[in-house]
């Protein structure tokens, strides 16, 4: 008897509020179906249904989203000792589209997942939702949401300031710096500067910036305001209130971002990884990398990680003819992180003109001298970065800038 005959296959279509399960045997015959709520107390009903349909056989479960809506169910099944497989959504999509007449509902989606589970039982990876990486992904997502909100609010501040201070961009290097926020809050429009002297403005700015703003900065601001002329209009008080309200929101969001970043540092310390020893990687970037990669042990080597990131080329050929081409699949978010990290490695300082990472800069220029385009040379840097990141995570080691020649060091 074939080993696949020892199991029944449970495919689950996962949603926020309810899940739908379809149970099939090794002959693709449907044995049962169940829709249940997405809460731990309702999961026992799924096991009862699976046991009833299995008739002594061992159930195997297939889930698409073990890191999202299906996370609680996956953990519950694993704690009960059942085999749980992670099904790539592209596989179930291909299974659904292979039917002569396409249809789409929860029951059929669950059936397609069960079919994939049956056909690729030995190839599908085991579900392994770990709290550490899941929590890190939640922190990264929360910070990204806050940053996007901050950008929207800052754009609103730009829109409101340009009417009151036409030359406001020349006041401060950063519109949301400490001194800038204090200035906009106390003087949202020029009418509030009417009787303010240079000395008084200097005192306000120095207190907000911890004495980094000089008297000359106060003089420049007052001169620019005078050159702009009168910008006072009707309902000025209402517009001033809007600016002050925006300032409060910017400060609140900044504080929330700081709280999230502090928590990121705590979680990073638990992993034991030292990715921030590589130039261009701070705590936020390191957490983003780890959140997308997850458990590094699931990748047998750096080549597997490169393929997962969509960095390794793919060979497309027919009748013995073809060539390697750029891969447009894989984890696109992780691909983007490696891309921007590679850009930082080959950049040079605007002030000193020195490269951030001389080894990677030389490697990048070498590839260009060999005839590669800048884009292809950058992809070579990305591929080398995958090797380095993989080794640092696998062995939990620091990055040491090589002192050897580039050809031997990288």
C-alpha positions in Angstrom: 0.0 0.0 0.0 1.3 3.4 -1.0 2.1 5.7 2.0 -0.3 8.3 0.7 -3.1 5.9 1.3 -2.4 6.2 5.0 -3.7 9.8 5.2 -6.7 11.9 4.6 -6.0 15.4 3.3 -7.6 18.5 4.8 -7.4 21.7 2.8 -8.3 24.9 4.6 -9.5 28.2 3.0 -8.7 30.8 5.7 -10.5 34.0 6.4 -10.6 36.6 9.1 -13.8 35.4 10.7 -14.4 31.8 9.4 -12.4 29.0 7.9 -13.6 26.4 5.4 -12.2 22.9 5.5 -12.6 20.2 2.8 -11.4 16.6 3.5 -10.4 14.3 0.6 -8.9 10.8 0.4 -5.9 9.7 -1.7 -8.2 9.2 -4.7 -9.3 12.9 -4.7 -12.8 11.9 -3.5 -14.4 14.4 -1.2 -15.2 12.9 2.3 -16.5 15.9 4.1 -16.7 19.7 4.5 -16.9 22.1 7.4 -17.1 25.8 8.0 -16.1 27.0 11.5 -15.3 30.2 13.3 -11.7 31.5 13.6 -11.4 31.1 17.3 -9.5 28.4 19.3 -12.7 27.1 21.0 -14.1 26.2 17.6 -11.0 24.3 16.3 -12.0 21.2 18.2 -14.9 20.8 15.8 -12.5 20.6 12.9 -10.6 17.7 14.6 -13.8 15.9 15.3 -14.9 16.2 11.7 -11.5 15.0 10.4 -11.5 12.0 12.8 -15.0 11.1 11.7 -14.1 11.2 8.0 -10.6 9.6 8.3 -11.9 6.2 9.4 -8.7 5.4 11.2 -6.3 7.1 8.8 -4.1 10.0 9.8 -5.2 13.5 8.8 -2.8 15.9 7.2 -3.6 19.6 7.1 -2.7 22.2 4.4 -2.9 25.9 5.1 -2.0 28.9 2.9 -1.6 31.7 5.4 0.2 30.2 8.5 1.5 33.7 9.4 -1.8 35.6 9.2 -5.4 34.5 9.6 -4.4 30.8 9.9 -1.7 31.3 12.5 -3.8 30.4 15.5 -5.1 27.3 13.8 -1.7 26.2 12.6 -0.3 26.5 16.2 -3.3 24.7 17.6 -2.8 21.7 15.2 0.9 21.6 15.8 0.4 21.5 19.5 -2.0 18.6 19.1 0.8 16.7 17.2 -0.7 16.8 13.7 1.3 17.3 10.4 0.6 20.8 9.0 1.9 21.9 5.6 2.3 25.4 4.2 0.8 25.6 0.8 2.0 28.4 -1.6 -1.0 30.4 -2.8 0.3 30.3 -6.4 0.0 26.5 -6.3 -3.7 26.6 -5.3 -4.3 29.4 -7.8 -2.8 27.2 -10.6 -4.9 24.3 -9.4 -8.1 26.4 -9.5 -7.4 27.8 -12.9 -6.6 24.4 -14.4 -10.3 23.5 -14.3 -12.2 23.6 -17.7 -14.7 26.0 -16.1 -13.3 28.4 -13.6 -15.2 28.8 -10.4 -14.4 30.6 -7.1 -15.9 30.0 -3.7 -14.6 28.9 -0.3 -15.4 25.3 -0.7 -13.7 25.0 -4.0 -10.6 26.9 -2.8 -10.3 24.5 0.1 -10.7 21.5 -2.2 -7.9 22.9 -4.4 -5.6 23.3 -1.4 -6.4 19.7 -0.4 -5.5 18.5 -3.9 -2.2 20.3 -3.8 -1.6 18.8 -0.3 -2.2 15.3 -1.8 -0.1 15.8 -5.0 2.9 17.5 -3.4 2.9 16.1 0.1 6.6 15.4 0.2 7.6 18.7 -1.4 5.5 21.2 0.7 7.3 22.7 3.6 6.2 22.1 7.2 4.3 25.0 8.7 6.5 26.6 11.3 4.9 29.8 12.7 7.3 31.1 15.3 6.3 33.8 17.7 9.6 35.6 17.5 9.6 36.3 13.8 5.8 36.9 13.7 6.1 39.5 16.4 9.0 41.1 14.6 7.0 41.3 11.4 4.2 43.0 13.4 6.6 45.6 14.7 8.0 46.3 11.2 4.5 46.6 9.8 3.5 49.0 12.6 6.5 51.2 12.1 5.9 51.3 8.3 2.3 52.4 8.9 3.4 55.1 11.3 6.0 56.4 8.8 3.4 56.6 6.0 1.1 58.5 8.3 3.9 60.8 9.3 4.6 61.6 5.6 0.9 62.4 5.0 0.8 64.8 8.0 4.1 66.5 7.0 2.6 67.1 3.5 -0.4 68.7 5.2 2.0 70.9 7.2 3.8 72.0 3.9 0.4 72.9 2.4 -0.5 75.1 5.3 2.8 76.8 5.9 3.4 77.9 2.3 0.4 80.4 2.6 1.8 81.9 5.9 5.5 81.8 5.2 6.3 81.7 1.4 10.0 81.1 2.2 9.5 78.7 5.0 11.7 76.0 3.4 14.7 78.3 4.1 14.0 78.6 7.8 15.2 75.1 8.9 16.9 72.2 7.3 14.1 69.9 8.5 10.5 71.0 8.6 9.9 68.6 11.5 13.0 69.1 13.5 12.7 70.0 17.2 13.5 73.7 16.6 11.2 73.9 13.6 8.2 72.3 15.4 8.6 74.7 18.3 8.7 77.6 15.9 5.6 76.6 13.9 3.7 75.9 17.1 4.5 79.3 18.7 4.4 81.3 15.5 2.1 79.6 13.1 1.8 82.8 11.1 3.9 86.0 10.9 1.3 88.0 13.0 2.7 86.2 16.1 6.2 87.6 15.3 5.0 91.2 15.2 6.7 92.3 18.5 9.3 89.5 18.8 12.9 90.7 19.0 15.9 88.8 17.7 17.0 88.0 21.2 13.6 86.6 22.2 13.5 84.4 19.1 17.0 83.2 19.7 16.1 82.2 23.2 13.1 80.2 22.0 15.1 78.4 19.2 18.1 77.7 21.5 15.9 76.1 24.1 14.2 73.9 21.6 17.4 72.9 19.8 19.6 72.6 22.9 21.7 75.6 21.9 22.4 74.4 18.3 20.6 77.4 16.8 22.5 80.7 16.8 21.5 84.3 16.8 22.2 84.5 13.1 19.5 81.9 12.5 17.0 84.0 14.3 18.1 87.1 12.3 17.7 85.1 9.0 14.2 84.0 9.8 13.0 87.5 10.8 14.6 88.9 7.6 12.9 86.3 5.4 9.6 87.0 7.1 10.0 90.7 6.5 10.9 90.1 2.8 7.7 88.0 2.3 5.5 90.9 3.2 2.0 90.6 4.8 0.4 87.2 4.4 -2.4 87.9 6.9 -5.9 86.9 5.6 -9.4 86.3 7.0 -10.0 83.4 9.3 -6.3 83.4 10.2 -6.9 82.0 13.6 -8.6 78.9 12.2 -5.6 78.2 10.0 -3.2 78.8 12.9 -5.2 76.2 14.9 -4.8 73.7 12.0 -1.0 74.2 12.0 -0.8 73.7 15.8 -2.9 70.7 15.6 -0.7 69.2 12.9 2.4 69.8 15.1 0.8 67.9 18.0 0.1 65.0 15.7 3.6 64.9 14.3 5.1 64.9 17.8 2.7 62.1 18.8 3.6 60.0 15.8 7.3 60.5 16.4 6.9 59.3 20.0 5.1 56.2 18.8 7.8 55.5 16.2 10.4 55.7 19.0 8.4 53.3 21.2 8.3 50.8 18.3 12.0 51.1 17.6 12.8 50.5 21.3 10.8 47.4 21.2 12.6 46.4 18.0 15.9 46.7 19.7 14.7 44.4 22.5 13.5 41.7 20.0 16.7 42.0 18.0 18.7 41.3 21.2 16.8 38.0 21.6 17.7 36.8 18.1 21.4 37.0 18.7 22.0 38.3 15.2 24.5 41.0 14.6 23.4 42.3 11.2 23.8 45.9 12.2 27.6 45.5 12.2 27.3 45.7 8.4 27.4 49.3 7.1 23.9 50.4 6.0 22.0 48.1 8.3 20.4 49.7 11.4 17.9 48.1 13.8 15.0 48.8 11.5 16.6 47.3 8.4 17.8 44.3 10.4 14.3 43.6 11.8 12.9 44.0 8.3 15.4 41.4 6.9 14.7 38.9 9.7 11.0 39.4 9.6 10.9 38.5 5.8 13.5 35.7 6.0 12.2 34.1 9.2 14.1 31.1 10.5 17.3 30.9 8.5 17.4 27.2 9.1 14.7 26.6 6.5 17.2 27.6 3.8 19.7 24.9 3.1 22.2 27.3 1.6 22.6 30.9 0.4 21.4 29.9 -3.1 18.0 29.0 -1.7 17.8 32.3 0.0 18.7 34.1 -3.2 16.0 32.2 -5.1 13.5 33.0 -2.3 14.4 36.7 -2.6 14.1 36.7 -6.4 17.7 37.6 -6.8 19.0 34.4 -8.5 18.5 34.3 -12.3 16.2 31.8 -13.9 17.0 29.8 -17.0 14.3 30.0 -19.7 14.9 27.7 -22.6 13.3 25.6 -25.3 14.8 23.0 -27.6 18.1 23.5 -26.0 18.1 27.2 -26.6 17.7 29.9 -24.0 19.5 32.0 -21.4 19.5 33.1 -17.8 17.1 36.0 -17.2 16.2 38.3 -14.3 13.7 36.7 -12.0 10.6 38.7 -11.3 9.2 36.3 -8.7 10.2 35.6 -5.1 9.6 37.8 -2.1 9.5 41.3 -3.6 9.7 43.0 -0.3 12.9 41.2 0.7 14.2 41.8 -2.9 13.7 45.6 -2.3 15.5 45.5 1.0 18.6 43.9 -0.6 18.4 46.3 -3.5 18.5 49.4 -1.3 21.2 47.8 0.9 23.3 47.2 -2.2 22.9 50.8 -3.3 24.2 52.0 0.1 27.2 49.7 -0.1 28.4 51.2 -3.4 27.6 54.8 -2.5 30.3 57.4 -1.7 30.1 60.1 0.9 29.1 63.5 -0.5 31.4 65.3 1.9 34.6 63.2 1.9 34.0 61.3 -1.4 35.0 58.1 0.4 33.0 54.9 -0.2 30.9 53.5 2.6 32.2 50.0 1.9 35.4 50.0 -0.1 35.3 46.3 -0.8 31.8 46.4 -2.4 32.6 49.6 -4.2 35.6 48.0 -5.8 33.7 44.9 -6.6 30.9 47.0 -8.2 33.4 49.0 -10.4 35.1 45.8 -11.4 31.9 44.4 -12.8 31.3 47.6 -14.7 34.9 47.3 -16.2 34.0 43.8 -17.3 31.2 45.2 -19.4 28.2 44.8 -17.2 25.6 47.6 -17.0 25.2 49.4 -13.7 22.0 47.6 -13.0 23.6 44.2 -13.6 26.6 45.2 -11.5 24.3 46.1 -8.7 22.6 42.8 -8.9 26.0 41.1 -8.5 26.4 43.2 -5.3 23.0 42.0 -4.1 23.9 38.4 -4.7 27.1 38.8 -2.6 25.1 40.5 0.1 22.8 37.4 0.2 25.8 35.2 0.9 27.1 37.5 3.6 23.7 38.0 5.3 23.1 34.2 5.1 26.4 33.5 6.8 25.9 36.1 9.5 22.5 34.8 10.4 23.5 31.1 10.1 26.5 31.5 12.4 25.4 34.6 14.3 28.6 36.4 13.6 29.6 40.0 13.1 30.6 41.5 9.7 34.3 42.3 9.6 35.5 44.6 6.8 38.0 42.6 4.8 41.6 43.9 4.6 42.5 41.5 1.8 42.3 42.3 -1.9 38.7 42.4 -3.1 39.0 39.3 -5.2 40.1 37.3 -2.1 38.0 39.2 0.5 34.4 39.0 -1.0 
